[in-house]
C-alpha cells in the first residue's frame, strides 16, 4: 500500500494536536485538584486522602445545632 507524503499542513496539524494533548495531560496530572464536593450539596466538605476514597463531613449550621439541643 502506497502512503502519500505528508505535506506541511499535515505536519502542522499533527504537531498542534500533540501540543493540545500534552497540555491536557499536564493539566490533569500536575495541577492540584480544586475543591470538589463529589456529588454532594454545598453543606458537605470533602477531603481527598492519599490512598482510598475521600472523606466527606456534613457541615452543620450553628442555629440548627442549637435547635436540636432545645428540643
C-alpha positions as CSV (number, residue, x, y, z in Angstrom):
1,X,0.0,0.0,0.0
2,X,1.4,3.4,-1.0
3,X,1.1,6.1,1.6
4,X,1.0,9.7,0.4
5,X,3.8,12.0,1.5
6,X,3.0,14.3,4.4
7,X,2.5,17.9,3.4
8,X,3.4,21.0,5.5
9,X,-0.3,21.3,6.7
10,X,-0.4,17.7,7.8
11,X,2.7,18.1,9.9
12,X,1.4,21.3,11.4
13,X,-1.9,19.6,12.3
14,X,-0.1,16.6,13.9
15,X,2.2,19.0,16.0
16,X,-0.8,21.1,17.0
17,X,-2.7,18.0,18.3
18,X,0.4,16.8,20.1
19,X,0.7,20.1,21.9
20,X,-3.0,20.2,22.8
21,X,-2.8,16.6,24.2
22,X,0.4,17.5,26.1
23,X,-1.2,20.5,27.8
24,X,-4.3,18.4,28.7
25,X,-2.2,15.6,30.2
26,X,-0.1,18.2,32.1
27,X,-3.3,19.9,33.5
28,X,-4.8,16.6,34.6
29,X,-1.6,15.1,36.2
30,X,0.4,18.1,37.6
31,X,-2.0,20.8,38.6
32,X,-3.7,20.3,42.0
33,X,-7.4,19.4,42.0
34,X,-9.9,22.0,43.0
35,X,-12.2,21.5,45.9
36,X,-14.9,19.1,44.7
37,X,-17.9,18.1,46.6
38,X,-18.1,14.7,44.9
39,X,-21.7,15.0,44.1
40,X,-22.9,16.2,47.5
41,X,-24.6,19.5,48.2
42,X,-22.8,22.7,49.4
43,X,-23.4,21.7,53.0
44,X,-20.8,18.9,52.6
45,X,-17.0,19.3,52.8
46,X,-14.9,16.6,51.3
47,X,-11.1,16.0,51.6
48,X,-9.0,13.7,49.4
49,X,-6.9,11.2,51.1
50,X,-3.5,9.9,49.9
51,X,-4.9,6.5,49.3
52,X,-8.5,5.3,49.1
53,X,-11.8,7.2,48.9
54,X,-12.3,10.8,50.0
55,X,-13.7,11.6,53.5
56,X,-16.8,13.8,53.5
57,X,-18.3,15.6,56.5
58,X,-21.6,17.3,56.6
59,X,-21.4,20.9,57.9
60,X,-24.0,21.8,60.5
61,X,-25.4,25.3,61.0
62,X,-24.9,26.7,64.4
63,X,-28.6,27.6,64.6
64,X,-29.6,24.1,63.6
65,X,-27.4,22.6,66.4
66,X,-29.0,24.9,69.0
67,X,-32.5,23.8,67.8
68,X,-31.6,20.1,68.4
69,X,-30.4,20.9,72.0
70,X,-33.6,22.9,72.8
71,X,-35.9,20.1,71.7
